[in-house]
Amino acid sequence: MVIAAVIGVCVLLAVLAFLVPRLSHHAQRGTQRPLGAGARAGGKAPGFLGKLLQKPFSSGSRAVGRSGSAGRRTRSRMPF
């Protein structure tokens, strides 16, 4: 469920970053904030379990950041 939500947000953010690059920063930060909170909460579990619970949220946050920057980078390369 988390994976499908992250994929959907990444696609939406990439389209938003392509259409309105300046406004996409707010959406990107707003999406990364709860993912970071989930990663911090999962990381508080002891030992290996903490790393295991933290990983989906941290990789999701990284994916959201990459999709936003990819949309803005693609927009900057367009000739118009």
Biopython code that builds the backbone (N, CA, C, O; Angstrom):
import numpy as np
from Bio.PDB.StructureBuilder import StructureBuilder

atoms = [
    (1, "MET", "N", (0.821, -1.191, 0.000)),
    (1, "MET", "CA", (0.000, 0.000, 0.000)),
    (1, "MET", "C", (0.870, 1.261, 0.000)),
    (1, "MET", "O", (0.603, 2.215, -0.731)),
    (2, "VAL", "N", (1.904, 1.246, 0.826)),
    (2, "VAL", "CA", (2.802, 2.401, 0.881)),
    (2, "VAL", "C", (3.521, 2.567, -0.445)),
    (2, "VAL", "O", (3.738, 3.689, -0.902)),
    (3, "ILE", "N", (3.889, 1.463, -1.060)),
    (3, "ILE", "CA", (4.617, 1.531, -2.329)),
    (3, "ILE", "C", (3.745, 2.146, -3.416)),
    (3, "ILE", "O", (4.215, 2.979, -4.191)),
    (4, "ALA", "N", (2.483, 1.744, -3.478)),
    (4, "ALA", "CA", (1.572, 2.296, -4.487)),
    (4, "ALA", "C", (1.342, 3.784, -4.255)),
    (4, "ALA", "O", (1.259, 4.557, -5.210)),
    (5, "ALA", "N", (1.240, 4.187, -3.001)),
    (5, "ALA", "CA", (1.042, 5.600, -2.691)),
    (5, "ALA", "C", (2.268, 6.425, -3.087)),
    (5, "ALA", "O", (2.127, 7.521, -3.629)),
    (6, "VAL", "N", (3.456, 5.910, -2.821)),
    (6, "VAL", "CA", (4.685, 6.627, -3.166)),
    (6, "VAL", "C", (4.821, 6.739, -4.680)),
    (6, "VAL", "O", (5.223, 7.786, -5.188)),
    (7, "ILE", "N", (4.492, 5.675, -5.402)),
    (7, "ILE", "CA", (4.564, 5.723, -6.868)),
    (7, "ILE", "C", (3.586, 6.756, -7.418)),
    (7, "ILE", "O", (3.931, 7.529, -8.312)),
    (8, "GLY", "N", (2.380, 6.768, -6.889)),
    (8, "GLY", "CA", (1.387, 7.752, -7.335)),
    (8, "GLY", "C", (1.821, 9.179, -7.056)),
    (8, "GLY", "O", (1.653, 10.059, -7.901)),
    (9, "VAL", "N", (2.377, 9.411, -5.877)),
    (9, "VAL", "CA", (2.848, 10.751, -5.521)),
    (9, "VAL", "C", (4.018, 11.153, -6.407)),
    (9, "VAL", "O", (4.115, 12.310, -6.815)),
    (10, "CYS", "N", (4.907, 10.213, -6.709)),
    (10, "CYS", "CA", (6.060, 10.519, -7.566)),
    (10, "CYS", "C", (5.615, 10.933, -8.972)),
    (10, "CYS", "O", (6.143, 11.885, -9.545)),
    (11, "VAL", "N", (4.649, 10.213, -9.509)),
    (11, "VAL", "CA", (4.149, 10.551, -10.845)),
    (11, "VAL", "C", (3.476, 11.922, -10.822)),
    (11, "VAL", "O", (3.712, 12.749, -11.702)),
    (12, "LEU", "N", (2.648, 12.155, -9.825)),
    (12, "LEU", "CA", (1.964, 13.440, -9.708)),
    (12, "LEU", "C", (2.956, 14.582, -9.528)),
    (12, "LEU", "O", (2.795, 15.651, -10.118)),
    (13, "LEU", "N", (3.971, 14.358, -8.719)),
    (13, "LEU", "CA", (4.968, 15.393, -8.475)),
    (13, "LEU", "C", (5.822, 15.670, -9.711)),
    (13, "LEU", "O", (6.186, 16.818, -9.964)),
    (14, "ALA", "N", (6.144, 14.633, -10.479)),
    (14, "ALA", "CA", (6.924, 14.835, -11.704)),
    (14, "ALA", "C", (6.139, 15.662, -12.722)),
    (14, "ALA", "O", (6.699, 16.536, -13.383)),
    (15, "VAL", "N", (4.842, 15.383, -12.843)),
    (15, "VAL", "CA", (4.003, 16.166, -13.757)),
    (15, "VAL", "C", (3.880, 17.598, -13.264)),
    (15, "VAL", "O", (3.969, 18.540, -14.052)),
    (16, "LEU", "N", (3.674, 17.765, -11.961)),
    (16, "LEU", "CA", (3.568, 19.111, -11.396)),
    (16, "LEU", "C", (4.868, 19.886, -11.575)),
    (16, "LEU", "O", (4.846, 21.075, -11.893)),
    (17, "ALA", "N", (6.001, 19.215, -11.370)),
    (17, "ALA", "CA", (7.296, 19.876, -11.533)),
    (17, "ALA", "C", (7.543, 20.261, -12.980)),
    (17, "ALA", "O", (8.212, 21.260, -13.248)),
    (18, "PHE", "N", (7.015, 19.487, -13.917)),
    (18, "PHE", "CA", (7.186, 19.837, -15.323)),
    (18, "PHE", "C", (6.312, 21.025, -15.694)),
    (18, "PHE", "O", (6.746, 21.904, -16.438)),
    (19, "LEU", "N", (5.080, 21.060, -15.182)),
    (19, "LEU", "CA", (4.151, 22.129, -15.561)),
    (19, "LEU", "C", (4.416, 23.437, -14.821)),
    (19, "LEU", "O", (4.441, 24.498, -15.443)),
    (20, "VAL", "N", (4.611, 23.381, -13.526)),
    (20, "VAL", "CA", (4.867, 24.580, -12.727)),
    (20, "VAL", "C", (6.051, 24.318, -11.787)),
    (20, "VAL", "O", (5.854, 23.934, -10.634)),
    (21, "PRO", "N", (7.266, 24.524, -12.275)),
    (21, "PRO", "CA", (8.454, 24.153, -11.504)),
    (21, "PRO", "C", (8.588, 24.874, -10.164)),
    (21, "PRO", "O", (9.036, 24.276, -9.186)),
    (22, "ARG", "N", (8.213, 26.127, -10.110)),
    (22, "ARG", "CA", (8.395, 26.870, -8.862)),
    (22, "ARG", "C", (7.445, 26.408, -7.774)),
    (22, "ARG", "O", (7.819, 26.364, -6.602)),
    (23, "LEU", "N", (6.233, 26.065, -8.142)),
    (23, "LEU", "CA", (5.260, 25.628, -7.148)),
    (23, "LEU", "C", (5.476, 24.189, -6.707)),
    (23, "LEU", "O", (4.940, 23.775, -5.679)),
    (24, "SER", "N", (6.240, 23.432, -7.452)),
    (24, "SER", "CA", (6.432, 22.029, -7.110)),
    (24, "SER", "C", (7.329, 21.844, -5.881)),
    (24, "SER", "O", (7.296, 20.784, -5.256)),
    (25, "HIS", "N", (8.122, 22.848, -5.529)),
    (25, "HIS", "CA", (8.979, 22.733, -4.343)),
    (25, "HIS", "C", (8.140, 22.573, -3.082)),
    (25, "HIS", "O", (8.492, 21.804, -2.189)),
    (26, "HIS", "N", (7.021, 23.307, -3.013)),
    (26, "HIS", "CA", (6.161, 23.221, -1.830)),
    (26, "HIS", "C", (5.538, 21.834, -1.716)),
    (26, "HIS", "O", (5.483, 21.257, -0.630)),
    (27, "ALA", "N", (5.079, 21.314, -2.828)),
    (27, "ALA", "CA", (4.476, 19.984, -2.811)),
    (27, "ALA", "C", (5.517, 18.919, -2.473)),
    (27, "ALA", "O", (5.215, 17.951, -1.776)),
    (28, "GLN", "N", (6.720, 19.096, -2.960)),
    (28, "GLN", "CA", (7.782, 18.125, -2.678)),
    (28, "GLN", "C", (8.123, 18.125, -1.199)),
    (28, "GLN", "O", (8.254, 17.062, -0.591)),
    (29, "ARG", "N", (8.268, 19.303, -0.617)),
    (29, "ARG", "CA", (8.577, 19.373, 0.806)),
    (29, "ARG", "C", (7.420, 18.862, 1.657)),
    (29, "ARG", "O", (7.633, 18.212, 2.681)),
    (30, "GLY", "N", (6.194, 19.159, 1.227)),
    (30, "GLY", "CA", (5.033, 18.679, 1.957)),
    (30, "GLY", "C", (4.891, 17.173, 1.909)),
    (30, "GLY", "O", (4.326, 16.579, 2.827)),
    (31, "THR", "N", (5.386, 16.548, 0.869)),
    (31, "THR", "CA", (5.343, 15.097, 0.766)),
    (31, "THR", "C", (6.496, 14.457, 1.525)),
    (31, "THR", "O", (6.329, 13.401, 2.135)),
    (32, "GLN", "N", (7.648, 15.080, 1.491)),
    (32, "GLN", "CA", (8.808, 14.498, 2.158)),
    (32, "GLN", "C", (8.725, 14.616, 3.680)),
    (32, "GLN", "O", (9.337, 13.821, 4.393)),
    (33, "ARG", "N", (7.982, 15.588, 4.179)),
    (33, "ARG", "CA", (7.886, 15.759, 5.627)),
    (33, "ARG", "C", (7.249, 14.558, 6.326)),
    (33, "ARG", "O", (7.828, 14.062, 7.293)),
    (34, "PRO", "N", (6.072, 14.059, 5.882)),
    (34, "PRO", "CA", (5.519, 12.875, 6.563)),
    (34, "PRO", "C", (6.349, 11.611, 6.341)),
    (34, "PRO", "O", (6.405, 10.739, 7.208)),
    (35, "LEU", "N", (6.988, 11.518, 5.184)),
    (35, "LEU", "CA", (7.850, 10.355, 4.955)),
    (35, "LEU", "C", (9.058, 10.379, 5.895)),
    (35, "LEU", "O", (9.497, 9.339, 6.384)),
    (36, "GLY", "N", (9.578, 11.556, 6.134)),
    (36, "GLY", "CA", (10.687, 11.682, 7.080)),
    (36, "GLY", "C", (10.257, 11.368, 8.499)),
    (36, "GLY", "O", (11.010, 10.765, 9.263)),
    (37, "ALA", "N", (9.043, 11.777, 8.853)),
    (37, "ALA", "CA", (8.532, 11.466, 10.189)),
    (37, "ALA", "C", (8.336, 9.959, 10.352)),
    (37, "ALA", "O", (8.618, 9.409, 11.416)),
    (38, "GLY", "N", (7.859, 9.298, 9.313)),
    (38, "GLY", "CA", (7.713, 7.846, 9.370)),
    (38, "GLY", "C", (9.049, 7.145, 9.487)),
    (38, "GLY", "O", (9.173, 6.146, 10.195)),
    (39, "ALA", "N", (10.046, 7.665, 8.795)),
    (39, "ALA", "CA", (11.383, 7.075, 8.869)),
    (39, "ALA", "C", (11.969, 7.260, 10.264)),
    (39, "ALA", "O", (12.596, 6.346, 10.801)),
    (40, "ARG", "N", (11.770, 8.422, 10.845)),
    (40, "ARG", "CA", (12.276, 8.648, 12.199)),
    (40, "ARG", "C", (11.566, 7.771, 13.211)),
    (40, "ARG", "O", (12.199, 7.243, 14.126)),
    (41, "ALA", "N", (10.263, 7.609, 13.060)),
    (41, "ALA", "CA", (9.506, 6.768, 13.991)),
    (41, "ALA", "C", (9.903, 5.305, 13.838)),
    (41, "ALA", "O", (10.036, 4.591, 14.832)),
    (42, "GLY", "N", (10.091, 4.855, 12.603)),
    (42, "GLY", "CA", (10.505, 3.473, 12.385)),
    (42, "GLY", "C", (11.917, 3.213, 12.863)),
    (42, "GLY", "O", (12.232, 2.108, 13.302)),
    (43, "GLY", "N", (12.767, 4.220, 12.782)),
    (43, "GLY", "CA", (14.148, 4.069, 13.205)),
    (43, "GLY", "C", (14.313, 3.959, 14.707)),
    (43, "GLY", "O", (15.386, 3.584, 15.180)),
    (44, "LYS", "N", (13.279, 4.275, 15.468)),
    (44, "LYS", "CA", (13.370, 4.194, 16.927)),
    (44, "LYS", "C", (13.213, 2.768, 17.443)),
    (44, "LYS", "O", (13.467, 2.494, 18.616)),
    (45, "ALA", "N", (12.797, 1.873, 16.570)),
    (45, "ALA", "CA", (12.703, 0.475, 16.981)),
    (45, "ALA", "C", (14.121, -0.067, 17.185)),
    (45, "ALA", "O", (15.048, 0.383, 16.511)),
    (46, "PRO", "N", (14.304, -1.004, 18.081)),
    (46, "PRO", "CA", (15.661, -1.464, 18.397)),
    (46, "PRO", "C", (16.271, -2.357, 17.313)),
    (46, "PRO", "O", (15.595, -3.177, 16.691)),
    (47, "GLY", "N", (17.558, -2.164, 17.118)),
    (47, "GLY", "CA", (18.358, -3.058, 16.281)),
    (47, "GLY", "C", (17.977, -3.111, 14.819)),
    (47, "GLY", "O", (17.668, -2.097, 14.192)),
    (48, "PHE", "N", (18.010, -4.327, 14.293)),
    (48, "PHE", "CA", (17.755, -4.556, 12.874)),
    (48, "PHE", "C", (16.326, -4.193, 12.493)),
    (48, "PHE", "O", (16.071, -3.772, 11.364)),
    (49, "LEU", "N", (15.401, -4.352, 13.419)),
    (49, "LEU", "CA", (14.007, -4.028, 13.153)),
    (49, "LEU", "C", (13.837, -2.540, 12.840)),
    (49, "LEU", "O", (13.010, -2.170, 12.008)),
    (50, "GLY", "N", (14.615, -1.695, 13.502)),
    (50, "GLY", "CA", (14.561, -0.265, 13.238)),
    (50, "GLY", "C", (14.976, 0.073, 11.820)),
    (50, "GLY", "O", (14.338, 0.890, 11.156)),
    (51, "LYS", "N", (16.047, -0.556, 11.357)),
    (51, "LYS", "CA", (16.496, -0.315, 9.985)),
    (51, "LYS", "C", (15.477, -0.841, 8.979)),
    (51, "LYS", "O", (15.248, -0.237, 7.931)),
    (52, "LEU", "N", (14.873, -1.972, 9.316)),
    (52, "LEU", "CA", (13.890, -2.581, 8.427)),
    (52, "LEU", "C", (12.624, -1.728, 8.320)),
    (52, "LEU", "O", (12.055, -1.607, 7.235)),
    (53, "LEU", "N", (12.181, -1.140, 9.422)),
    (53, "LEU", "CA", (10.985, -0.307, 9.405)),
    (53, "LEU", "C", (11.244, 1.082, 8.830)),
    (53, "LEU", "O", (10.325, 1.729, 8.328)),
    (54, "GLN", "N", (12.467, 1.532, 8.902)),
    (54, "GLN", "CA", (12.822, 2.859, 8.415)),
    (54, "GLN", "C", (12.989, 2.898, 6.899)),
    (54, "GLN", "O", (12.734, 3.927, 6.272)),
    (55, "LYS", "N", (13.409, 1.799, 6.315)),
    (55, "LYS", "CA", (13.809, 1.771, 4.910)),
    (55, "LYS", "C", (12.719, 2.188, 3.923)),
    (55, "LYS", "O", (13.019, 2.987, 3.035)),
    (56, "PRO", "N", (11.472, 1.704, 4.012)),
    (56, "PRO", "CA", (10.490, 2.111, 3.001)),
    (56, "PRO", "C", (10.211, 3.612, 3.004)),
    (56, "PRO", "O", (9.965, 4.204, 1.953)),
    (57, "PHE", "N", (10.249, 4.217, 4.174)),
    (57, "PHE", "CA", (9.974, 5.646, 4.245)),
    (57, "PHE", "C", (11.140, 6.476, 3.725)),
    (57, "PHE", "O", (10.928, 7.479, 3.043)),
    (58, "SER", "N", (12.362, 6.072, 4.036)),
    (58, "SER", "CA", (13.511, 6.839, 3.555)),
    (58, "SER", "C", (13.705, 6.680, 2.047)),
    (58, "SER", "O", (14.063, 7.639, 1.363)),
    (59, "SER", "N", (13.471, 5.479, 1.528)),
    (59, "SER", "CA", (13.588, 5.308, 0.079)),
    (59, "SER", "C", (12.442, 6.000, -0.646)),
    (59, "SER", "O", (12.623, 6.478, -1.766)),
    (60, "GLY", "N", (11.271, 6.063, -0.028)),
    (60, "GLY", "CA", (10.153, 6.799, -0.616)),
    (60, "GLY", "C", (10.429, 8.289, -0.666)),
    (60, "GLY", "O", (10.101, 8.957, -1.647)),
    (61, "SER", "N", (11.031, 8.808, 0.388)),
    (61, "SER", "CA", (11.389, 10.219, 0.409)),
    (61, "SER", "C", (12.429, 10.530, -0.654)),
    (61, "SER", "O", (12.364, 11.567, -1.314)),
    (62, "ARG", "N", (13.380, 9.633, -0.815)),
    (62, "ARG", "CA", (14.404, 9.825, -1.854)),
    (62, "ARG", "C", (13.789, 9.775, -3.248)),
    (62, "ARG", "O", (14.193, 10.534, -4.130)),
    (63, "ALA", "N", (12.821, 8.893, -3.454)),
    (63, "ALA", "CA", (12.157, 8.786, -4.755)),
    (63, "ALA", "C", (11.347, 10.034, -5.063)),
    (63, "ALA", "O", (11.323, 10.491, -6.206)),
    (64, "VAL", "N", (10.684, 10.589, -4.058)),
    (64, "VAL", "CA", (9.912, 11.817, -4.253)),
    (64, "VAL", "C", (10.839, 12.961, -4.637)),
    (64, "VAL", "O", (10.519, 13.752, -5.524)),
    (65, "GLY", "N", (11.970, 13.051, -3.983)),
    (65, "GLY", "CA", (12.937, 14.100, -4.317)),
    (65, "GLY", "C", (13.484, 13.957, -5.720)),
    (65, "GLY", "O", (13.647, 14.945, -6.436)),
    (66, "ARG", "N", (13.764, 12.736, -6.108)),
    (66, "ARG", "CA", (14.300, 12.512, -7.456)),
    (66, "ARG", "C", (13.269, 12.805, -8.536)),
    (66, "ARG", "O", (13.613, 13.360, -9.580)),
    (67, "SER", "N", (12.018, 12.442, -8.305)),
    (67, "SER", "CA", (11.006, 12.674, -9.336)),
    (67, "SER", "C", (10.724, 14.165, -9.498)),
    (67, "SER", "O", (10.516, 14.638, -10.615)),
    (68, "GLY", "N", (10.716, 14.900, -8.399)),
    (68, "GLY", "CA", (10.527, 16.344, -8.506)),
    (68, "GLY", "C", (11.664, 17.025, -9.232)),
    (68, "GLY", "O", (11.443, 17.880, -10.089)),
    (69, "SER", "N", (12.883, 16.643, -8.888)),
    (69, "SER", "CA", (14.026, 17.264, -9.559)),
    (69, "SER", "C", (14.109, 16.845, -11.021)),
    (69, "SER", "O", (14.549, 17.628, -11.862)),
    (70, "ALA", "N", (13.692, 15.620, -11.336)),
    (70, "ALA", "CA", (13.700, 15.176, -12.735)),
    (70, "ALA", "C", (12.690, 15.959, -13.565)),
    (70, "ALA", "O", (12.969, 16.305, -14.713)),
    (71, "GLY", "N", (11.529, 16.240, -13.003)),
    (71, "GLY", "CA", (10.536, 17.039, -13.721)),
    (71, "GLY", "C", (11.021, 18.453, -13.979)),
    (71, "GLY", "O", (10.833, 18.993, -15.070)),
    (72, "ARG", "N", (11.649, 19.056, -12.968)),
    (72, "ARG", "CA", (12.181, 20.414, -13.162)),
    (72, "ARG", "C", (13.347, 20.423, -14.135)),
    (72, "ARG", "O", (13.482, 21.350, -14.934)),
    (73, "ARG", "N", (14.185, 19.406, -14.076)),
    (73, "ARG", "CA", (15.323, 19.326, -14.996)),
    (73, "ARG", "C", (14.849, 19.139, -16.433)),
    (73, "ARG", "O", (15.418, 19.734, -17.349)),
    (74, "THR", "N", (13.825, 18.330, -16.647)),
    (74, "THR", "CA", (13.272, 18.119, -17.989)),
    (74, "THR", "C", (12.658, 19.410, -18.513)),
    (74, "THR", "O", (12.805, 19.740, -19.690)),
    (75, "ARG", "N", (11.977, 20.129, -17.649)),
    (75, "ARG", "CA", (11.372, 21.393, -18.070)),
    (75, "ARG", "C", (12.435, 22.404, -18.468)),
    (75, "ARG", "O", (12.250, 23.161, -19.421)),
    (76, "SER", "N", (13.553, 22.420, -17.739)),
    (76, "SER", "CA", (14.593, 23.392, -18.063)),
    (76, "SER", "C", (15.290, 23.077, -19.375)),
    (76, "SER", "O", (15.874, 23.968, -19.992)),
    (77, "ARG", "N", (15.239, 21.826, -19.812)),
    (77, "ARG", "CA", (15.869, 21.444, -21.081)),
    (77, "ARG", "C", (14.973, 21.648, -22.284)),
    (77, "ARG", "O", (15.435, 21.535, -23.420)),
    (78, "MET", "N", (13.705, 21.946, -22.064)),
    (78, "MET", "CA", (12.787, 22.154, -23.187)),
    (78, "MET", "C", (13.103, 23.467, -23.885)),
    (78, "MET", "O", (13.567, 24.409, -23.243)),
    (79, "PRO", "N", (12.862, 23.545, -25.184)),
    (79, "PRO", "CA", (13.245, 24.748, -25.934)),
    (79, "PRO", "C", (12.332, 25.952, -25.703)),
    (79, "PRO", "O", (12.675, 27.062, -26.110)),
    (80, "PHE", "N", (11.173, 25.759, -25.058)),
    (80, "PHE", "CA", (10.281, 26.915, -24.847)),
    (80, "PHE", "C", (10.357, 27.450, -23.470)),
    (80, "PHE", "O", (9.668, 28.417, -23.144)),
]
sb = StructureBuilder()
sb.init_structure("model")
sb.init_model(0)
sb.init_chain("A")
sb.init_seg("    ")
for serial, (resi, resn, name, xyz) in enumerate(atoms, 1):
    if name == "N":
        sb.init_residue(resn, " ", resi, " ")
    sb.init_atom(name, np.array(xyz, "f"), 0.0, 1.0, " ", f" {name:<3s}", serial, name[0])
structure = sb.get_structure()
